[in-house]
Amino acid sequence: MFDAEKTTKDIIKWIRNWFDANGKGCKAVVGVSGGKDSSVVAALCTEALGKENVIGVMMPRGEQFDIDVSEALILHLGIRGITVNVDDACNAIEEQVKAQFGDISPQTKTNIPPRIRMTMLYAVCQTVGGRVANTCNLSEDYVGYNTIFGDNAGDFSPLSRLTVQEVKAVGRTLGLPPRFVDKVPIDGLQGKTDEDNLGFSYEVLDKYIRTGVCDDVDAKAAIDMKHRRNLFKLRPMPAFEYGGEVHE
């Protein structure tokens, strides 16, 4: 039922309208990782705003084995690309935490790089006069497979209402080569795929999101659990309402 051509045209129009209202003449700043989401977002912004108004920022931590995919995407789109290595910044934060607490948790180590990368994107954005593109999709957001105040931040979000399968369909409609659309996402830490880490496939997750049907009982339980635990990432920060009634 998904109309990829109409959706692609609608997103391009939406991006143009958003920039007209929230940053006319500004550049779109996109963190380019080599994955499908950032590739599709960069392509959408290029179509909507013109290649001269899109900047792709590559942010490896040390050596990135697949950075050639990011470089190829930037060349394919004809946009400006810059590379900023975030290794020193991440190491400095880790060392400071270790100095205070003697150790650093694996989750902390996982989430520092995306938060540093978002800081870098805003540094570029405010330097050139731009707006930061969020590159999250609905499937990953639904189960919390993102970092709050890291990759789930940004000024505008073209894909956060589309599932993984729908994002891929948009990418193909844009004419992106398969290496940018169908590349298997790897966590960059343990060499595991996203689906290995999640414990279920995106195909199963996407079907459940769109239809409410999941034939695998264990997968359904895992999806529901992850969704409940990570809803705080999708909702506005809770704030005390002055003058309101607080119940015991």
Phi, psi and omega in degrees: 000347184285123179263095185294321182294313179296316182297319179298313178298320180294320180294317180300316178296320180297317179299314179301314181296320181295317179292324177301322183271332190237006180172053182301126181088356180278162178262149173273127180252118186239125172285114185259115184258343187100353179274172185296320186294310180292328178295315181292318179298315179299320180292319178298316180295323178296316178295321185283322191244346185095145186298333180288349182248020179231133176239123176263124183250116176266131187227068179292154169254103186071230178268127177250117189297333184245024182296340178298332178291318177297316180297321180292323179296314180300319177294318181298318183278339182076023180266166175286136178234138175232153179239128177230116180278125185264008186299312183298318181295317179295316180298320181297318179293316179301316181296322180293320178294315179299323180296329182271326188240356176083346181199174178220135184286153177303322181294322177298316181297326179291322188270345179298310182303313180298328179285324175294318180298320179293324175300318179296318180299320179287330175296317177294314182304311183285340178284319184263351186077075186218188177225137184274128178274129170278139184243019181283155173244167184298319184298311181292320177299321185301324182253012175074024181275061178202174181247121179296135185064015174241248182288351177267008178266179179141176181261330178212149189229100182288335191242000189288357174251010180244140177285171180303314181297324179289321176300316179298320180296321177296317178301318179292323178297325178286351180083019178290137177299154183306327183297336179268339185259321189253008178299128180289122182289130179245143185290344179076003182246305183245006181075015179270150174283162176302319182292328173299315182292322181286323182094008176203163184274157176294330178299316178295315181297314182298318179297319180295318180297316186276332185241343185079007183255130174214109184287336180273109184299317181294319179296319179299316180297319181293318179296313181298318180296313180297321180297313180298316184291337186248010179300331182299335180288337185262344185260155175301152179301128177300138181228138176296128179268106180299130180090352179277169181268131179253122183269149176290000000 
